[in-house]
Amino acid sequence: MSKSIRTFTRAAAWKYRQATNRWRAFPHFIVIGAQKSGTSSLFYYLSQHPQVVRSFAKEVHYFDGGLNARIDSFQRGPEWYRAHFPLRVMLKPQQITGEATPLYIFNPWVPERISKLLPDVKLIAVLRNPTDRAISHYFHEQRRGREPLSIAEALRAEDERLKPAVQRGDFKDDVLLHCSYTSRGRYHEQLSRYFKYFARDQLLILSSEELFREPENTLAAVYRFLGIEQPTSRIDFKPLNVA
């Protein structure tokens, strides 16, 4: 299928989803992060489960407002968000749906926003060794031409670079989004914000290292948390976006 046909098909599908949003489900679970910690792999593994119906896009970016500085996706409202999920009538008994937006764990607005719309949702955090995560994040930004500094310079300059955006409360600022190497590894601070709004048993915390070292055992814990059965079909545990 050509790129133009894929684009047209996806655009048509999105219009249909928007027109039918009132009949669609809200997510049963959300993978909240962290970036460069295996969220793409986890979502890929879960999407293969017959009881899981994935969102239209893996990263919906609703509760964080999105990545476009000129458009606040949160202001589009819950109808826009719900359009990303399957029709309720199409979900079979015991089927669930969810999304994965790694920025949710880092953005301080998100926990309260989720709690107001989805107070009973289940949340999954995948955490990677903060040093390894920061290094991976740095080279990810460098490969995309967004980081001119050396890694040592970038880490030394991080707090000062982020300070203006943090003081403005601008969590869509490009520098804050792309150069927050060590800041994104401050998991205690980030998780504490979630525990203000959610019960401890609503949040499953996974180790990125264990996810890739023992994917079957890690997924078994995720299945139990989500209340779904161990799948009978084989899951492809190929890692995605590993660096």
C-alpha positions in Angstrom: 0.0 0.0 0.0 1.4 3.4 -1.0 2.1 6.1 1.6 -0.7 8.3 0.1 -3.3 5.6 0.4 -2.2 4.8 4.0 -2.5 8.5 4.8 -5.9 8.8 3.3 -7.1 5.6 5.0 -5.9 6.7 8.4 -7.5 10.1 7.9 -10.8 8.5 7.0 -10.6 6.2 10.0 -9.9 9.1 12.3 -13.0 11.0 11.0 -15.1 8.0 11.7 -13.7 7.6 15.2 -14.4 11.3 16.0 -18.0 10.9 14.7 -18.5 7.9 16.9 -16.6 9.0 20.0 -19.6 8.9 22.4 -19.9 5.1 21.9 -16.3 4.4 22.5 -14.6 3.1 25.6 -12.2 4.9 27.8 -8.9 3.1 28.5 -8.7 0.5 31.2 -5.0 1.0 31.6 -2.3 3.6 30.7 1.4 3.0 30.4 2.7 6.3 31.8 6.4 6.0 31.1 9.3 6.4 31.4 10.8 7.5 28.1 13.6 5.3 26.7 12.7 2.6 29.3 10.8 0.0 27.2 7.3 1.4 26.9 7.1 0.7 23.2 8.2 -2.9 23.7 5.7 -3.4 26.6 2.9 -1.9 24.5 3.8 -4.1 21.6 3.8 -7.2 23.8 0.4 -6.3 25.3 -1.1 -5.5 21.9 -0.5 -9.2 20.9 -2.8 -10.4 23.7 -6.2 -11.4 22.5 -7.9 -9.7 25.4 -6.1 -6.3 24.7 -7.3 -3.9 22.1 -4.8 -1.2 21.5 -5.5 2.5 21.1 -5.6 4.1 17.6 -2.1 5.6 18.3 0.3 4.2 20.9 1.0 7.7 22.3 -2.2 9.7 22.5 -0.6 12.7 24.4 -4.0 13.9 25.8 -3.3 14.5 29.4 0.1 16.2 28.8 -1.4 18.5 26.1 0.6 17.0 23.2 4.0 17.9 21.7 2.8 20.8 19.5 3.4 24.1 21.3 0.6 25.7 19.3 -2.1 23.0 20.0 -3.2 21.9 23.4 -4.7 18.4 22.9 -6.1 18.4 26.4 -8.3 21.3 25.5 -9.9 19.2 22.8 -11.7 17.4 25.6 -12.5 13.9 26.6 -14.5 13.2 23.4 -11.3 13.7 21.4 -9.5 11.3 23.8 -12.2 8.7 23.6 -12.1 8.6 19.8 -8.7 6.9 20.1 -10.3 3.7 21.6 -12.5 1.0 20.4 -16.3 1.0 20.3 -17.7 -0.4 23.5 -20.0 -2.7 21.5 -16.9 -4.2 19.7 -15.1 -5.1 22.9 -15.7 -8.7 23.7 -16.3 -9.8 27.4 -13.1 -9.6 29.3 -11.4 -7.4 26.6 -9.7 -4.2 27.7 -8.1 -1.3 26.0 -5.2 1.1 26.8 -2.6 3.5 25.6 1.1 4.3 26.3 2.4 7.9 26.5 5.8 8.0 28.2 5.7 11.7 28.9 2.8 11.2 31.3 5.1 10.3 34.2 7.3 13.4 33.8 4.6 16.1 33.3 3.3 17.3 36.7 -0.2 18.2 35.4 -1.0 14.7 34.3 -1.8 12.7 37.5 -4.6 15.0 38.6 -6.0 15.2 35.1 -6.1 11.4 34.8 -7.7 11.0 38.2 -10.5 13.4 37.4 -11.5 11.6 34.1 -10.4 8.0 35.0 -10.3 7.6 38.8 -10.3 3.7 38.5 -7.8 3.4 35.7 -4.8 1.1 36.1 -1.4 2.6 35.5 1.9 1.0 34.5 5.3 2.6 34.9 8.4 1.0 33.4 11.6 2.4 35.0 15.1 2.1 33.8 18.4 2.7 35.6 18.5 6.5 35.6 22.0 6.8 34.3 21.4 4.4 31.4 18.2 6.1 30.7 19.8 9.6 30.6 22.6 8.4 28.3 20.2 6.7 25.9 18.0 9.9 25.9 21.1 12.1 25.1 22.2 10.0 22.1 18.5 9.8 20.9 18.4 13.6 20.8 21.9 13.9 19.3 21.0 11.5 16.4 18.0 13.8 15.6 20.2 16.9 15.5 18.5 18.5 18.6 21.5 18.4 20.9 24.7 20.4 20.0 26.5 19.9 23.3 28.7 17.0 24.3 27.1 14.7 26.8 29.2 16.1 29.7 28.3 19.6 28.7 24.6 18.8 28.4 24.4 17.1 31.8 26.3 20.0 33.5 24.0 22.6 31.8 20.7 20.7 32.2 19.3 22.5 35.3 20.1 26.0 33.9 18.7 25.1 30.5 15.4 23.8 31.9 15.0 26.5 34.6 13.2 29.1 32.4 10.6 26.6 31.2 10.0 25.2 34.7 9.6 28.7 36.1 7.0 29.5 33.4 5.3 26.2 34.0 5.8 25.5 30.2 6.0 21.7 30.1 5.7 21.8 26.3 8.9 23.8 25.9 11.3 22.1 23.4 14.3 22.3 25.7 12.4 20.8 28.6 11.0 18.0 26.4 14.3 17.1 24.7 17.1 18.0 27.1 15.7 16.7 30.5 18.2 13.8 30.7 18.7 13.4 34.4 15.4 15.1 35.4 13.4 12.3 33.8 15.2 9.8 36.1 13.9 11.4 39.3 11.3 8.7 39.7 10.5 9.1 43.4 9.4 12.7 42.8 7.3 11.7 39.7 5.7 8.7 41.3 4.9 10.6 44.5 2.7 12.9 42.4 0.6 9.9 41.3 0.2 8.5 44.8 -1.5 11.7 45.7 -4.4 10.8 43.5 -4.3 7.0 43.1 -4.3 4.0 45.4 -1.0 2.0 45.5 -2.7 -1.0 44.0 -3.6 1.0 40.9 0.0 1.5 39.9 2.3 -1.3 38.7 6.0 -0.4 38.7 8.2 -2.5 36.4 11.9 -2.7 35.9 13.0 -2.1 32.3 16.0 -4.4 32.9 13.7 -7.2 34.0 11.3 -6.6 31.2 14.0 -7.4 28.7 15.8 -10.0 30.7 12.7 -12.0 31.7 9.9 -10.8 29.4 7.6 -13.8 30.0 7.8 -13.4 33.8 7.3 -9.7 33.7 4.3 -10.0 31.3 2.8 -12.6 33.6 2.8 -9.9 36.4 1.3 -7.4 34.0 -1.5 -9.8 33.1 -2.3 -10.4 36.7 -2.4 -6.7 37.4 -4.7 -6.1 34.5 -6.9 -9.0 35.3 -6.4 -10.9 32.0 -5.5 -14.5 31.4 -2.1 -15.8 30.3 -2.3 -16.0 26.5 -2.3 -19.4 24.8 -0.6 -18.0 21.7 3.1 -17.3 21.5 4.1 -13.6 22.1 6.8 -12.1 19.9 9.2 -10.6 22.5 11.3 -8.7 20.0 12.4 -5.5 21.7 11.4 -2.2 20.0 13.3 1.1 20.0 16.2 -0.3 22.0 19.1 2.1 22.4 
